[in-house]
Every structure is written in C-alpha cells, then in structure tokens.
Amino acid sequence: MRLDRYLADSADRAPDKVALVCGAERLSYRTLESRANALAHAFRALGLKRQQRVALYADNGPEVVVGIFAALKAAGVFVPVNPLVRARKLAFIVEDCEVRLLVTSMRGLREAAEALAACGSLEHVILGDWDGSGEPAGAQALRAAGKCVHALAPLLAAHPAIAPPNPTIELDLAALIYTSGSTGVPKGVMLSHANMHAAASSITEYLRSAPDDVILSPLPLSFDYGLYQVLMAFRLGARLVLEKQFLYPYRYLELLAAERATGLPLVPTISTLLLGVSDLAEHDLSSVRYLTNTAQAFPEAHIRRWRELLPNARIYSMYGLTECKRVAYLPPELIDAKPSSVGIAIPGTEVWIEDEAGAVVEGAGGPGELIVRGPHVMLGYWNRPEETARCLRPGRYPYERELRTGDLFRQDADGHLYFVARRDELIKTAGERVAPREVENALYELPAVKAAAVLAVPDELLGNAIKAVVAVREGMRLTEQELIAHCLKRLERFMVPKHVAFVAELPVTPSGKIAKRELA
C-alpha cells in the first residue's frame, strides 16, 4: 500500500475524528487530508517531479505532518531533518540527495539561509509560520541566489483540496532518513512505500494497536521512532498527540491525563525524567494500555518501576535500526521473566545470529552478529554503493539481500535475543572483551544513578581501561568508592570501571540515545 493512502483512507472512514493534537491545534482527518492535497498540488506547480525530494526541517507540528503526506501525494520523496542539526549538516543533506523543495520555519531559515543559498539543487523554500507579510530574515540571501521563498498559508489557499493524480507504486521510494551511523557522515537510508508499510503493519500487529488509541509522542519526526507514530496512528485512524519536544515532565503528565493517552512511546532519557518526578504515582496514568521503548535498552530498574506504576499496561522492550525500522520485540507477558531481552523477530521477519566464521548459532549461544531478512529491509544507502554492499549482502535466495546489523547478540534456549554491543563498541581490556551494556546495567541498579555510560579509554598496561560516566539523581549522593564496591559485587573484576566521572547530565542525541561519541 502507498503511504499516502493511510491519511486518505482514514479521512474517508472518519473525516471529523480528531487526528492530530499539537499545542492548541486539534485537526481532523478531513482537515489534514485537505491541507496535504492542496500542498501536493502546490509542490507540483512549483515543479516537483516524480521521486524528487522534499526536505522537512522544522519542529514537530502540523506543517511537518502535512508536508510529509503532501510529498507522498505529489509522487515525491520526503526527507525529514532534525531541526537541531547545524546549517552545515542540513546543507550537506540537501546537496547529497538533491532536494528541490524545503519546508521549514522562519527560525530555520534565519539560521540556515547562508548555507542553503549555496545549495545548487534547492529551488523553493516554504515557511510554515510566515503569513507572507514583511521579509523574513534570510529570505534576501536565498532570493539573491535565485531561490524562491513562499508562505505556506497562501499556497494552501491557492490550490484545490482534492488529491492530485498519483502514479506512485509500492516499489517507489517514499523516504530518505539520514543517519550518521558509525562514521559520523550522514547517510540516507532509502525506504520504499512497501518497506515502510511492511514495518508499520508488523508493529501495529504486535502492539495490538486500535483505532481508539491515543498516542502521546514528543519524539522528533526526523527520528524513525517518532515518524512511525504518525504513520501507525493514521493507518489505523487513531489520534496522535504530538509534542514539539520533551522538556517538562509535568506538562507531559498533564497532557497524558487530559487526552487519556493509551500509548506512550519512550526512550530511556524520557523514562529517566519521568521516573524522577517525585509524585509520579499520584498522577492519573489509568488510561495507558501500552508503553514502548527502543533506541537504547531500558535499564531493568526502569522496567521494574514502570511495572509498579502501570500494573495493567503492556510494556514492550524493542530493538531496531533505521535500515529496517524494527527487528525484534519482547512479548509483554515475558517482561518480568526476561527483562533484559529484546525478544523475538517481529511478525513477517526472520532473524538469526552468525559467529565470526559466518556459521549460524544454533540454540543458546553467542555473541554473534544479528542478520535480518524481511520486506522492511532498506533498499540501500543513497549514493553510497560501497557502504550499501557492506551492509546488504546477497541473500539465501537470488531475489533478495539480507541486512547485516553490525550488532552483537546472544540468544537463550528459547530463542529470545539479548543485545550485547555494537561490534565496534566492545571494549578489549586486559585480553578480555567487555560489553558496555553489561556494566551499565549494573550501574543502573544503584538508586542514585540517573544515567550512565561506559567507555574505553587508552591504558598503557591494559590496552584499554573501562571508564564510567555517571549522572546522579538530584538530592542523592554517590561516591566513586560506593560505585566501585557495588560493581565488584556484581561483575567480574575485569569489568569493573577503573575510572569514574560524575557529571550533571549526559549528552544525548536527537533520538534520545546517550551521545557516547561526544563523551569520548
């Protein structure tokens, strides 16, 4: 199925149902469909051709959601870009995939105008929050470079609210989602309509999602975990409550209660902030049916606390990567028995572990690299044939390719998967290999630990020594001696950190992961 049909079909079934809540705006499926149709016509009028790229560079909001579906309806490809990225990286992405149209805000234009002016492929910039009066900062630089700047509202008013003809088929590219990966250079993950439909269908199946769901998401739409909240909600005709970002736990909790949210997609950093609310148990969480986590593993201490707070809710630990969206999930009935597992392959997907010789690990064993086979596996990296070849290899059948995740896993006797480490994150110390996550799990057992990261630092004797960087909860105390003593009780001696640093906060990436590269 084409992704633009998600919005169109839900608008046909329930045109007056509230589809999107964002701040003070409450938009029905009919309204979103009409706006997306009008903007699709505008994209065509501005010269967008089939499979050309439209970038979206703005905070979470209706303009980004409308822009995504407008690009799809116009037979284009959408490219979501985190609004926190610097102008230089934005310009790299625009040039890399030859973006023709950019939807942004006046702030985005002001901060990136000079860099965008030098982008040869870019022809039109549309500002979602400009009413057309005056001259936005940065517009003159773009116009001097031969580019046009438009206000969104007049474009919508000037074009019809019915869908334009769309020649797109499922095999066509739907999105380019840029990820830095291990190299730090942004790579565009190519995903077709068929790839993304397969992923959305599989996830809504195991989550047992329903049209009466209300999903509360502060995750950026440039992050695939956030993007799929839109796709899955609109596929079902559910309601999405979209926050621009997660800043204030109390605001989030008030919104949860007011909207009667049923689904909470979290990442560990958001979970940490919420669990740090002293009176969290006094807030109304009764509407929550399920809670999900990905991006980075849920500490087991978090799982136990959420189980206490939400005894009747389903808690899903999951694992995925941008190259195929989702790989595995732990059936929620196993969360108490196997809290450190990410479970089994999602519906419609096959996974297995291979050792260093390429042999399949049978039964309990590992660690080895996880291999993924399924209809959601990406088409490749945009303009990166060598990196594509390293990640996608010929499959067992001549018509397919398999995804090498680069992640090390082990499995238990029941076939449930346990993440060990990124292959390039394993720490070799004193001749032993240490998975940072195992040490981090031990650190999170300490009540005073709010966030923790384990890194390798050069050591003349050991080759590499283990360093723990820890943020302590406000009002609590933890010393280096106490931390080391705790680790000595729970870990092999070679796993115990040699160095400890305490910080106020750990840096995080836009997707909510701890930014270990920045720490290093």
LINKA-V906545 format. One record per helix or strand of 2 or more residues. SS is the DSSP state (a for helix, b for strand). FROM is the first residue (numbers start at 0). TO is the last residue. If there is no record, write none. Layout:
ss=SS from=FROM to=TO
ss=SS from=FROM to=TO
This chain:
ss=a from=3 to=12
ss=b from=17 to=21
ss=b from=24 to=27
ss=a from=28 to=44
ss=b from=52 to=56
ss=a from=61 to=72
ss=b from=76 to=79
ss=a from=86 to=95
ss=b from=98 to=103
ss=a from=105 to=116
ss=b from=123 to=126
ss=a from=138 to=143
ss=b from=147 to=150
ss=a from=151 to=156
ss=b from=172 to=178
ss=b from=186 to=191
ss=a from=192 to=206
ss=b from=213 to=216
ss=a from=223 to=235
ss=b from=238 to=241
ss=a from=248 to=258
ss=b from=262 to=265
ss=a from=267 to=274
ss=a from=279 to=281
ss=b from=289 to=292
ss=a from=299 to=308
ss=b from=313 to=318
ss=b from=327 to=328
ss=a from=331 to=333
ss=b from=342 to=344
ss=b from=348 to=353
ss=b from=364 to=373
ss=b from=379 to=380
ss=a from=384 to=390
ss=b from=391 to=393
ss=b from=400 to=410
ss=b from=416 to=421
ss=a from=422 to=424
ss=b from=426 to=428
ss=b from=431 to=433
ss=a from=435 to=443
ss=b from=448 to=458
ss=b from=462 to=471
ss=a from=479 to=489
ss=a from=492 to=494
ss=b from=498 to=502
ss=a from=515 to=518
